[in-house]
């Protein structure tokens, strides 16, 4: 018996020791979140709150929790938690949080040796909320135990205390996941709300508007309840909303009641439930008044709100059953939605009041139920609209049966209209679903060559691939603009420009991009071209857009064989006609299918639409563009044998042409070439002939200067022997972009260099190490010639400002940046700038409002303000000019356009020697000579009066009036092409601001002389 007692005592001691050991939590796993709620001991405060010093003294009074429920009920008394943790991992940075955002006060204390070494106050009533949830960041030494004390107090809701600890890196990952999930939650509800709002404006269905109100109230309530508002907006309004979450919850209930009444038409379909719903609405309004007056304790108020809400949801569900019993078929979705939400709401509320345990399921089931309910409501609204439409159609049908002839005629029209509407809906739906596929061509090139940049061996390869990525990105933007271009076509506002461009550079960039896409499909891409001028005048971007559409379609509808681009030219007087032939060996187009080929949103048939996707806009836009460029598009095709599209475009020639043959270093050189594909063989032979090279047959035994050998994979043994047997000073491998010679070092023994297909004139630059950076030299020179001016750039996107800083850092321009309209206004009140670049769409204060306030400032009243906008329609640009802007710069910003704009508005010193600069006046009038003449005439009429007032103020020493008149005249000079008078006004205004009267008197004489010169010279331009 003694032996049994001995073993029982040892077992008890071992168990006790194990329990004590478990009271110190060891932090080992840095990749998981550890739930600590059951590792804390708990101490309940009595009537008097306890301080941390009191609690440390009462460590022995803490008890282990009695269960796994993390809900400790509603009471005003504080609740203390205590545990010991020890960091035995290789990470020192840890994060502890309480995964419930509605606790009023959450105090964290870190204690070592009974001394507080760190503390933080979190919770709804705290002033600082770095995270959505109460959080404490810990720095823990290795294997050094510390005591953690947490005090939680809530006056209005249950004290729910799920405590977690994790490493800081894992906490960052959880934050990203948390933000993503909440973003999906809010995004889903807002998308449903916006979609339903659009339906309301289309169909005027009142229940749609009630549904939008319900969704917005749910989003607002959850935004406050989930802790997002206190993290993002720490203001008096956010604190008031946090204190009145019950009001927001009642707002949700009221909107749900209104939606139920309007959707079910409850007064007619559910009359008994209708009266009860009205009572629920009255109770919710009464509780809202009581809440605002503060009559009841918050805890009691919340319990009443929960009770009335459950009663309301139950009533809405019963109303749905009553309406469905009354043959309202659309109520079935309504019943299903409220059944789900009632279940989720009961689970969530029972978890809040402590009846059910608090865990992630009871905490977030209501949010999941709301999402499902909102989606079902949206479906119910659509179903109701459909049934209403069917009822209307049935009503119209009954009326039309009164007259047989009218019935037949109307039925025919209705049938046609119905089919057109269904077809239009299907086509536009298909267009929206497939528009992303249309951008794959340039996107694939961007992704492919971005990877190539990582593995390219030489600097030349990297530069070439970077060039292709940039070209592909440009084409991606052009494809996206197809949608905007189509809207311009429908409005009759599509326009083309005429500017000098290099056809060789355009075709080189285009063929490189499209060849990559074709070769990825296993197709042969062939490029042939006549000898083209170095420069032409036309719209290069629109020509690129037409060719991208034609080549993209050819590649898309060709499964095997080749795609060929042939370019020809024909000169007539000062015009150069360019002919682009795009040939493919694809599926072909029948005669009937060609009838719909140039219609919007259409492809030749539905089966092809499903297989190949596409927006259906490319050929429509291409046809309109070629017509605007005095050309046309013709098509020849046969089913199963491919197609040939021919686009003819007229451009203008330049008197002085660049020498396009300056890099022709293969002239009079002997060469052999091998190309197994017949069409590509003919194209290469034509190119070598244009370059004046001497082509030697491959079988000849003669030594040549070059051997060009085409291969798409490692040559076989027979081919290797054949290549070695050919005597050539330089052997070049010609390969598709999908084949990477750099991954096969053995090819270095056979070939000195590699060229990518298709061959073109510019590809031979690599053979002679021509620097690819030469085109940027001219732009860099223009940057260095910019005047020494101060520019303020305003944009809420920091990377846009960083791009401007990168561009202008090597120029004389001093660039200052602001991240908001308010900051820009404040700076303009203190500093003077020569030019302001203003973003249009910014939070809090947009560009238009900021411009109006800057115009009221003393220092920048006449400073040119340039709006940076993506708005493309001329009417929108004109509205911006009327709001106070002086000019606009289109997004995405091009460096060349930025340089031209600075030159236009901020003249360099050489241009300031002219009294009247007519070219400058035309530029400042947006190239409108008639407007420039009118503005100059008005300026000359107003100048004598301003001059008289300035001289009178100077004589009477009325310096405020003096400065005001000079400032007003200075502003007028900015728009009339008088740079020298503008500069004198600027200097005179600066002298008056600095109270330098002596300098002002000296400048006044020059000012009067220049006024006389302007009046004399300006009259010549006006006459």
Secondary structure as UniProt FT lines:
FT   HELIX           2..22
FT   STRAND          24..27
FT   STRAND          34..35
FT   HELIX           37..39
FT   STRAND          41..44
FT   HELIX           52..57
FT   HELIX           59..61
FT   STRAND          63..64
FT   STRAND          75..87
FT   STRAND          93..98
FT   TURN            101..102
FT   STRAND          105..112
FT   TURN            113..114
FT   STRAND          115..122
FT   TURN            124..125
FT   STRAND          134..139
FT   STRAND          146..154
FT   STRAND          163..167
FT   HELIX           168..203
FT   HELIX           206..225
FT   TURN            226..227
FT   HELIX           228..232
FT   HELIX           236..243
FT   HELIX           245..264
FT   HELIX           266..269
FT   HELIX           271..293
FT   HELIX           298..325
FT   TURN            326..327
FT   TURN            329..330
FT   HELIX           331..352
FT   TURN            353..354
FT   HELIX           360..400
FT   TURN            401..402
FT   HELIX           404..434
FT   TURN            435..436
FT   HELIX           437..439
FT   HELIX           440..455
FT   HELIX           459..491
FT   STRAND          499..501
FT   HELIX           503..520
FT   TURN            521..522
FT   STRAND          524..529
FT   STRAND          536..538
FT   HELIX           540..556
FT   STRAND          562..572
FT   TURN            573..574
FT   STRAND          575..584
FT   HELIX           591..594
FT   TURN            595..598
FT   TURN            600..601
FT   HELIX           606..612
FT   HELIX           618..628
FT   TURN            629..630
FT   STRAND          632..638
FT   TURN            639..641
FT   STRAND          642..653
FT   TURN            660..663
FT   TURN            665..668
FT   STRAND          670..674
FT   HELIX           678..690
FT   TURN            691..692
FT   STRAND          694..695
FT   TURN            698..699
FT   STRAND          704..710
FT   HELIX           717..725
FT   STRAND          728..735
FT   TURN            737..738
FT   HELIX           741..743
FT   HELIX           745..749
FT   STRAND          753..756
FT   HELIX           761..768
FT   TURN            772..775
FT   HELIX           776..784
FT   STRAND          790..794
FT   HELIX           798..808
FT   TURN            809..810
FT   STRAND          814..818
FT   HELIX           821..830
FT   STRAND          835..839
FT   HELIX           847..855
FT   TURN            861..862
FT   STRAND          864..869
FT   HELIX           874..882
FT   TURN            883..884
FT   STRAND          887..890
FT   HELIX           895..905
FT   HELIX           909..913
FT   HELIX           918..924
FT   TURN            925..927
FT   HELIX           929..955
FT   TURN            956..957
FT   HELIX           959..973
FT   TURN            974..977
FT   HELIX           979..993
FT   TURN            994..995
FT   HELIX           997..1022
//
